[in-house]
Amino acid sequence: MRSSGPQIVLVRHGETEWSKNGRHTSYSEIPLTTEGERQAAALKPKLSNWDFKMVLCSPYKRARRTCELAGLSDRAEITDDLTEWHYGDYEGITTKEIREKDPNWTVFTHPTPNGDTAEQVAARCDRVIARAKAVGDDVVLFAHGHVLRVLIARWLELAPIEGRHFVLQTGMLNILGYEHESTVVVSLNAESFRNDPRRDSHPHSTRH
């Protein structure tokens, strides 16, 4: 599928020990694993032909390191609006552990004690989307799994709870765009693009 307008490329940071083990990670500064560093570095050639008009990045080190290894840190603006969903009392804890006390818990559907609500995360995502739309050209975001899942839902004009339907792998590429006037998901969890999605509007681009 080709997008007919500006696109937003979403990058979840590379693997960390906590992301690998399913531990909820918001403010904890967990470094990339060796595999996470490899994932991030592998993004550089895949993004090198894009002419991004804006690069936004979460302030957390795992996102900033991913942006750096992807070759875009010199152009990145750090924004708190891309920080991960704050997990409060559930920081560093797995869903399995949480469900020992709250059997049906998910971050999208149940309270997170002393953490963010879905509406608070959605408000941040809405600000990022507004900024991206105002640019009127391609944008790339380096951030985290849950905040980006909510951002996808909000891009599609859905409630933040609908982010539960999108799973983003570490170090992968995800594209939001347009089909005519409708906001759409162009690609999720791509290691590379079969065809340059900006080929028609950027004639000097090459295949990824």
N, C-alpha and C positions, 0 to 999 in steps of 0.2 A: 504494500500500500504506500502511495505517495501522499505526503501532506501538502495541502494547497496554501499554506501560509507559514508564518514564523513558527519555530519549534522550540520546545524546552527539553533539554537533555538532563535527565536526572541520574546522578551517580551516588549510589550508596557506598560508603567508605569500604575499604578492603577489610578482609577478615581480621578479627581480634580473637583472643582466647575466649572472651565472654560471648561474642557473637557465635562462635563455633559451638559453645556449650549451651546456648539458649538462655544466657543470663541477661536480664533486662539491664541495659546500659544507657544511662542518660549523662549525668554530670561526671561520672567516674572516668578518669583519663586512662583508659586501657590502650596500650600501643598496638599497632598492627603486628600480626605474626609475620614470619618469613613468607608464608603463602599470601598474606594480605599485602605485603610490600610487592610481591610479584604481580598480584592482581592489579594493583594501582599503577605500577610501571607499564604494564601491558596496555593500559588505557591510552598512553601517550600517542603512539602511532595512529590509533583509531580516532582520536580527536584532533589530530594535527591539521587536517584539511578543513575543519570547521572554522568559520569566521564569526566567532561568538562576539556579540556586541556587549554582553554583560556576563560576568562570572561571579556567582555568589557562593559563599562557603560558610558552613557552620564554624563557630569558634573552637569546637572541640578538636583536640590534637589529631584524632584518628581521621577526621574529615580533612583537616588542613594538610596532613601528611599525604593523603590520597590525592588531593589537589596538586600538591607539590610534585609528586612522582608522575602525575599525569601531564605535567608541563605547563600548568596554568596559574601557579601561585603568584606570579609577578603581576597578574591582571586581576586577581581575586579581591573582592570586597567581602570582608567578614561581617556577617549579620546574625544577631541573636534570634531572628525570626526562623532560622534553620536549625536551631538547637533541637535535640531529640525530645520527644515526649518525656516530661519529668515523671519518673516512676515513684517518687516519694519513698514510702516505707518498703516498696518492692524492688528498690535498686539492688542489683546483683543477685536477684532471686529468679529462679526459673518458674515458668507457668505450672509445671508439675508440682513444685513445692507450694506455690500459692494455692493450688487446687486441693491441697490436703486440708485446708481450712475453708475454702470457698470453691466448691466442686465445679461450678460452671463459669468461673472467672475468665474473662478476657479483657485486655486493656481497652478494647473498643466498646464493650457492653456493660462493664461493671466499674464501680468507683476504684480509684487508686489512692489510698490514704496518703494525705500530705503531698500528693502529686498533681499533675495537670488533669483537667477535664478534657474531654474530646472537643468541647466548644472552644477552650483556650487554644488548643493546638490548631484548630480550624481557623481561628482568627489570625494567627501568625501566617498560616498558609495562604489565606486570602490576601494578606498584604504582599507576600512574595509574588503571587499570581498577578496582582494589580501592577506591580513594578515590572514584571516580565512583559505583560501586555503593552505597557506604556513604551517599552523599548521598540516594539514593532519589528523585531528581528530575532535571530537565534540567541538563546540564553542557555547556560549550563549551570546546574546547581549541584554542589557537593554536600551531602548531608547524611541522614540516618534512616533506618528502615521504617519506623512507625510514622515519623513526621512526613516522609515522602509518600507513604501510603495514603495518609490523610490528604496530602496535596493533590494526589491523583484524583481522589474522590471529589475534591472541591473543584478541580479543573473540569470535571465532568458534570458539575453542578449538582452533585449528590451530597447527602448528609455525611459528616465525618465518619460515622459508624460504618459506612460502606467501604472504607479503606480496608476492612477485614477481608475483602474479596481479592486483594492484590498482594502477592508475595514478591518481595524484591530480594534477590541474592546479593551477597557482597561483591563489590568490584565489577558489577555488570552495568550495561547501558540500557536506559529506558527513555523512550521518546514520547512526548506529548505534542499534539499538533492540532490541525484543523482539517476537516473535510468539508469544503465549501464554508458555510458559516458555523458549522457544528464543531465543538471541541471534542477531540478523540484521543484515544491511546493508539499510537502508531506502532510501538514495539515495547516489549517488556523482557528483561533479563537476556539481552543480546550480548554475545561475546564479540560479535562484529556485525556489520551490516552487509547484506547480500549485495545491495546497490547503495550508492551514496544517496541518502534521502534528500539531499539538497542539490542534486545533480542538475535539475532543470533550472533552478534559480541561481546557481553558482557554477557557470559553465567551465570554470577552470579547476573545479574540484576533481579529484581522482577517486577511484573505487577504494573503499576501506578494506 
